[in-house]
């Protein structure tokens, strides 16, 4: 495995952990199932807006509205911040 691959894996895991933490706190879930889409987790549009602000703050990276509107799964969120 190359050094860049390891760095990417570490960053992806960091994003997954932080996103799962923020989602579980926001939606008051005991755990987050990565196989469910955001609406199955109970997230509505206001939850999504709040989550975007928290993620942008956590990762110091703005996300365009067009990208957010395409999010359906937790992996979509991770991809936006990679």
N, C-alpha and C positions, 0 to 999 in steps of 0.2 A: 504494500500500500504506500502511495506517495505521501509526502508531507502535506501537500495541498489537500489531498483527500481526507487526511486525518483532521485537518483544520476545519474543513467543510462539515465533516461528521460531528465534530465537537460543537460547532456553531449551530447546526441543525438541531442537535439534542438540547442545547441551551434554549433555543427558540421554542421547541416543543414543550419543555418543562415550564418555561415562563408562561406560554400561552395557555397550557393546561391549568396552571395555577390561577391565572387571572380569570379564566372561564369558570372554573369550579367555584372560586370565591364569588364571582358576580352572579352566577346562577344557583348558588348554594347547593352544589353537587358534591357528593362524597368522592367521586372519581369521574374522570372524563374518558369516554369510550371513543377511541380514534376512528372507529368504523362508522359512527353516526354522523349525519350531517348536522349543521348548526341548528336547523329548526327542530330536528329530533331531540337535540339536547335541551330545547326549550328557549332558544335565543330568538328574540324578535328584533325588529329594526332598531329600536331604541337601545337594546342591549348591545347590538353590533356597533352602533356609534360610540357608545361608552367604551367598549372593548378596543376600538380603533385608537381612541385617545390614549388609553392606558398602554397599548402596545407601542404606539409612536413615542410615548414618553420613555418607556422602558428601553427601547432599542435606539432611540435618538435618530429615527428615520421616518420621514413623512411617507404616507401611503396615499396615492391618488384615489379619488372616489370611484373611478372606473374600475380599478383593481378590486376594491372592497365589494362593489356590486356583483362581482363574479365569484366571490367566496361562497362555497357551499360546504366545504369540509375543513377540518382542522389542518389537513395537509396543504390546503390552499393558503391558509394563513402563514404557515411555515415558509412556503415558497415565496410569498410576498416579501419576507424579511431576509431571505438568503441572498 
